[in-house]
Amino acid sequence: MTLYTGFDLHSNNNYLGIIDNNGKRIFKRKLRNQPEQILNTLDPYQHDIAGIVIESTYNWYWLVDLLMENGYKVHLANPSAITQYNGLKHCDDNHDAFWLAEMLRLGILPEGYIYPKEQRPVRDLLRKRGHLVRNRSSLILSLQNIISRNCGHRINVNDVKRLKQDMVHPLLQDNEDLALSGKASKETIDFLTRKIREIESSIEKKAMLTSNYQHLLSMPGVGKILGLTIQLESGPIERFPKAGNYVSYCRKVSSKWTSNGQTKG
């Protein structure tokens, strides 16, 4: 008997649904997000399970890794491409889990890419760098505005980055609250700059740079960080059958819906 399994994953629990090759519901249970409980529940069915589907939620890493390391064939569902049957009267965790399994059985499951576990931390570290850069930019704009409002002149971004901490206080010395606000912004900007550089140094040492990386750097406008971003976010380029698939993945294919000469959506 061939079985198909779906997990509806939440922050602290999940709902498991198992169906057979005829779509009959064999097993269902709500489980805690505890590896031992999940593996023990699946164990009686392991030899018959053809595949397990997990939605690409914010917290899928641990469950996908757990199941793959224990010999299960795991499929990562793309939630943005999943559609329910028209005419459903209600929907809950129970139905969601079984629908994931049903799509796998029918061969209509829209799948996402399971990024290799070993490379995931480096990619996520690069994403953290982007997060810090955005926070730093927000603080730079804030400090620019403080100085502009109270001193009557504007300094550019690079000047803010180079501005020594002891120069902030004289600019805003007429009011100790403004001086403290400016100092707090500048000290945080400097701290984030140090952390951004630290992350960049670590990524350069750990990222498994391919020959494609050097090709990326040969493109006008693509530097070290953008090249790393393209490589780490893309993953193995071989996973894209054709150039068009990669262009679509990058959201560079125009999308237009029309009906009777009118644009829809």
KALIN-V919485 format. One line per field, one symbol per residue. phi: phi as a letter, one per 20 degrees, with the letter a starting at -180 (. if undefined). A space follows every 50 residues. Layout:
phi=???
This chain:
phi=.edcccdeecfcbbddcccefdnffebbaecffcgfffffffgfdgfdfe acdcffefcegffffgfffdneeddeeeffdeceffnfebbbggffffff fffffemdffddeefggfegffffffffgffffffffffffffgfffffd dmbddfgffffeffgfefggfcffbfffffffffffffgffffffffffg fffffefefdffffffffegnddgffffffffffmgfffdgcgfffffge mddfcbdcblmdfdm
